[in-house]
Amino acid sequence: MNEYKTEKIKELIAQRIKELKGETSYTNIAKKCNIYPGKISNVANNKTDCQLSSLIEIATGLRVHPKHIFEIMFDFEDYYANLDGISKNKNSKRK
């Protein structure tokens, strides 16, 4: 059975936000965008699902391109091949 990894991907994105944040406080990030510090904290600690607009606001507050939030260590090709039942190495259907 194929396993969806949405929660794992969310955890990795939350970790990435923390990496980009560094020592900057959530309050200082919030001052540079249109989102409350508590919401930024909840996203960075993977306590909430958020809308794309929230991630864009967080990127704005961090002063990074939004794509940097999604630069995570996750093998999407392998993940999609697994979901589709395709062997990545042999490029053939699994039995």
C-alpha positions in Angstrom: 0.0 0.0 0.0 1.3 3.5 -0.9 1.9 5.8 1.9 1.3 9.6 1.7 4.0 11.6 3.3 2.2 15.0 3.7 2.9 15.2 7.5 6.6 14.5 6.9 6.8 17.1 4.2 5.1 19.6 6.5 7.6 18.8 9.3 10.5 19.5 6.8 9.0 22.8 5.7 8.5 23.8 9.4 12.2 22.9 10.0 13.2 24.9 7.0 11.4 28.0 8.2 13.2 27.7 11.5 16.5 27.4 9.6 15.8 30.5 7.6 14.6 32.3 10.8 17.8 31.7 12.7 18.0 33.9 15.8 15.4 36.4 14.5 12.3 36.6 16.7 8.9 35.9 15.4 7.9 39.4 16.4 10.6 40.9 14.2 9.6 38.7 11.3 6.0 39.7 11.8 6.9 43.4 11.7 8.0 42.9 8.1 4.9 41.2 6.9 1.1 40.8 7.3 0.9 37.9 9.8 1.0 37.6 13.6 4.0 36.3 15.4 1.9 33.5 17.0 0.9 32.3 13.6 4.5 32.3 12.3 5.5 30.3 15.4 2.7 27.8 14.9 3.8 27.2 11.3 7.4 27.0 12.2 6.6 24.4 15.0 4.2 22.5 12.7 1.3 23.1 15.0 -1.0 24.3 12.2 -1.9 23.8 8.6 -1.5 27.1 6.7 -2.6 28.6 3.5 -0.1 29.4 0.7 -0.7 33.1 1.4 0.6 32.6 5.0 3.8 31.0 3.6 4.2 33.9 1.2 3.8 36.3 4.1 6.4 34.4 6.2 8.8 34.5 3.2 8.2 38.2 3.0 9.0 38.6 6.7 12.1 36.6 6.3 13.0 38.6 3.2 13.5 35.4 1.1 12.0 34.2 -2.1 9.1 31.9 -1.2 10.7 29.0 -3.1 13.4 28.9 -0.4 10.8 27.7 2.2 10.3 24.6 0.0 14.0 23.8 -0.4 13.9 20.7 1.8 15.7 17.4 1.8 13.1 15.1 0.4 13.3 12.8 -2.6 10.1 13.7 -4.4 11.0 11.6 -7.4 11.2 8.5 -5.3 8.1 9.4 -3.4 6.1 9.9 -6.6 7.5 6.7 -8.1 6.4 4.8 -5.0 2.9 6.3 -5.1 2.6 5.3 -8.7 3.9 1.8 -8.1 7.0 2.3 -10.3 10.4 1.0 -9.5 12.7 4.1 -9.7 15.8 2.0 -10.7 14.1 -0.3 -13.2 11.4 2.0 -14.4 8.9 -0.9 -14.4 5.7 -1.6 -12.6 5.9 -3.3 -9.2 4.1 -6.5 -8.6 
